[in-house]
């Protein structure tokens, strides 16, 4: 794979991560809006406890999703800072680490995704596995899922 192809693939990964995070942000906003609307539409009845319980549950749901929204917005901001236009020789934020059966992308914590028919594990630079991979180069070894894994290339 040429350097141009490596950079193009990393740009594809960054774009896919951005789209996934933006979908999560939109979903969280929708749930927050729905919870607020449900709380606003809750009618006060003679069963006051039921009314108060429903409002409290809606408020808890709204708070939980607001925290998730804040986390996704933070993740998106960090992703925007990731430089994918450089071919790296060691694992750093913005690098792809290719092993026999997997590719790791250090940029956003989104778990395993299939990109262009290839399994890619998106790692937050703060994730324990990302810290383990940090500064590793082609030929270096590490343990992943209980198996010793060899890094074939870093870019």
Secondary structure, 3 states (H helix, E strand, C coil): CCHHHHHHHHHHHHHHHHHHHHHHHHHHHHHHHHHHHHHHHCCCCCCHHHHHHHHHHHHHHHHHHHHHHHHHHHHHHHHHCCCCCCCCCCCCCCCEEEECCCEEEECCCCEEEEECCEEEEEECCCCHHHHHHCCCCCCCEEEECCEEEEEEEEC
